[in-house]
Amino acid sequence: MNYQEIRIENEPSQPVERCLRGLVRLGKFCLLLLVVPVVVAVYRQPLAEQNRQCTKLDAMSHQRDELTAKRDQLLRQLEWIKTDPSYLEMRARDHEHMHQKGEYVIRLE
């Protein structure tokens, strides 16, 4: 077996090859300039939608927390009404403006 050494030159020897390589590099650069804006345009729209959805999710989570606190408060009041006669009496006097027989109620506002 005979081995031959092949040398690859960094610089092309002919001016036409050099010119073609320059055009190929220019074509790659132009293609890159076209691809980058397309990728940005494709991903920008879903990103804006995702940001809107995150904002909406935060608002709904805050509303859920408020409604949960209100529900817990109402459940406590219901439990007090069922088990505590003094709370029921206080509620009737303060919120329903009721009084027992023989009582005189004076309200200062």
N, C-alpha and C positions, 0 to 999 in steps of 0.2 A: 504494500500500500504506500502510495505516495501522497503526502500531505502538502497542500499548497497554502501559503499564507495569503489571505485576501485582506487588503487594507481598504477601510472605508474612510474616505476623506470627509472632513467636516465641511469644507468649502466645496461646492460644486465647481467643476472646472469650466463648464460652459455657461455663458451668460443667460442663455435661454432657460436652463434648469434653475438658475438662481432666481430669475424673474418669475417662473412658475411657482417656486416654493414661497416667494413673497406674496403672490396672489392667493395661494392656499391659506397662508397665515392670515391675510386680510379677510378672506372669506370666513374663516373660523371666528375671527373677532366680530365681524358683522352679524354672524349667526348668534353669537353670544349676546350681542346688543339687542337682538330681537327676542331672544328667549327669556331674558331676565325680566323685562316688563310684562310679558305674558304670565310668567309665574307669579309675579307680584299681584297682577290683576286677578288672577284665579284665587289666590289665597286671601286677598284683602276683603272680598265680599263675605266669605264665611266667617272671617274674624270679626267683622262688624256685627254680624248676626249673633255670634257667640257672646260678644260683649253685651248686646241688648238682652239676651236671654239670661246672662249672669245678673244683670241689674234687676230684671223682673223676678228672678229667683230670690234675690236678697229682699226685695220688697214683700214678696209672698211669705218668706220665712219670718219677717218681722210681723206681718199681719197674723200669721199662725200663732206666734208667741203671744200676741195681745189677746187673741181669741181664746187661747188655752188658759191664760191667766183669768180672763172673765168667766170662763166655764168653771174653773176651780173655785172662784169666789161664789158663784151661784150655787155650786154643790155644797159648799160650806154653809151658806145661808139656809139651804134646804134641810141639811142635817140639823142645824140649830132649831129650825121651825119644828121639825119632827120630834126632837128630844128635849128642848129647853123651853119650859113654859114662860120663864122670865124674859127670854129673848122675844117670844111671840107677843107678850104683853107690851114690851118696849117698842116693838115694831108697830103694833096697832096704835099706840099712843102717838108716836112720833110721825109716822108716815101716813096713817089713815085718819089722824085727828079724832080718835075715839077716846071716850072716858067712861069710867064706871058710874053707876048710879050714886048720886049724892056728892060727886066730885065737881069742883069748879076748876076749870083749866084757864090759866092766864098765860098767854103767849106774848113774849116780847121780841119784836123783830127789828 
